Every structure is written in C-alpha cells, then in structure tokens.
Amino acid sequence: MKFFFATHLLSLVNEQKCFVMNHPKGLREANEKLYALRFPEQIPQTLVSSNMERLKEFMRELGGEMIIKPLDGSGGSGVFYINQQDRNTNAILEAATENGRKFVMGQRYLPEIRDGDKRIIVLNGELLGAVLRVPLETENRGNIHVGAKCVQTDLTARDLEICQALAPLLIGDGLYFVGLDVIGGFLTEVNVTSPTGIQEINALNGVHLESQVIDFIEREAEKRRES
C-alpha cells in the first residue's frame, strides 16, 4: 500500500511544472501481469481465475501443462510450471489461489524459455535495447536473481511489431520507461515500476543507455520550464 499511496501523492504534483516518469496514474492502472491482456494478439493463451477447476480445465486445453503466476508478484516469485502428471499440481493451485480466494494468471508454457526470456527496454514508445536472460537448466524462470545468465541479443522485426502495438497506449498512459518481457515472440509481461536491464545491456554491448533516458527526462523538464 505504500507504493499505492505514493502514487497518489505524486499525482498532486503540478504537471505543468514538473515531469514525473512514469506517470502516477499510469503506474496505478498498469498491473505488470494484467496490462499485457490489453494486447491479445501479442500474448500467449492466458486465463486469469481463482477457480481451481477452471484453471485445470484450461491446462488440459493447453495440452496438459502451463505456467501460473501471482498478479502481484515480481522477480519470478510465485511462478510455477505445472502439468497434469505432477501429483503436486493440486497443492500448488491450492496454495497459489489460497483455496480459490485469490486470482492467479495461467499462461501457455512456452518451451522457447530454454532459449531465454528477452527483456526489451522501451523509452517513449521506441525500442532502446534488449538483453536475453537464459535460465538455469534446473529453472523455468528467466530472472537474473534466480541465476539466469545474461547474454547479448538482437532486436527483431517481431520485437518491433510488439513495441509498435503497445506504444500508443503506453505513451497515452504516461508510461515512458518500460521493460517488455518476450519469450518465443510472445509478450508475457509489461514492467513499469522498476524495469531493470540497462546495466546488463550496457555491459554486453559497450553502450550507455542511461544517457538516452536522462536526455529524454531533461527534454521533458525543459518543455515545462518553457511553458
């Protein structure tokens, strides 16, 4: 709730004189799991539910396996790979949904995760850079703090397509600095509160992306000084 109240306080800032990145209202509206649902053509098959039977039915529709994740998690916390053959699946769903009282996201398992989870940094609707996070052999999560290895990667035509689809809404919501997670050409999350990756991209590519971010902030601040 501290974060929620902080966005309300920041909403009191005079926008004509002070630039806040990202916009407080946009941060409140953009749940990092649910925001991607606004772009159904870009995401894998997804279901949000607290009903365990419906989630298991959805898993069967997907061929007997899927990923589940909490709507309020970060850094891979609470993300599970489940399948019909695992005797722990019911227990995992019970814990994740708090016995049907809490919504979770079920999503088609993308085997391309073995190749890596691409973090794409977007600034003002444009691609800035990307890093591929390759999970450990014992993991299905491509999060750096659980051991994923960062490797150099290229931005593809598909990455550009996803970015162009999201850009108008991101900018409209005041979400100028964003991290998109892409696995196998599918958008899985839209990170707006703390989109990491710049340090890793810099180290792998010999660039300084932070200078472009600061330049953008200074330009926006200058517009307000001139108005």
Summary of the structure (lengths in Angstrom):
residues: 227
radius of gyration: 18.6
end to end distance: 34.3
largest distance: 63.9
contacts: 682
relative contact order: 0.17
helix: 38%
strand: 22%
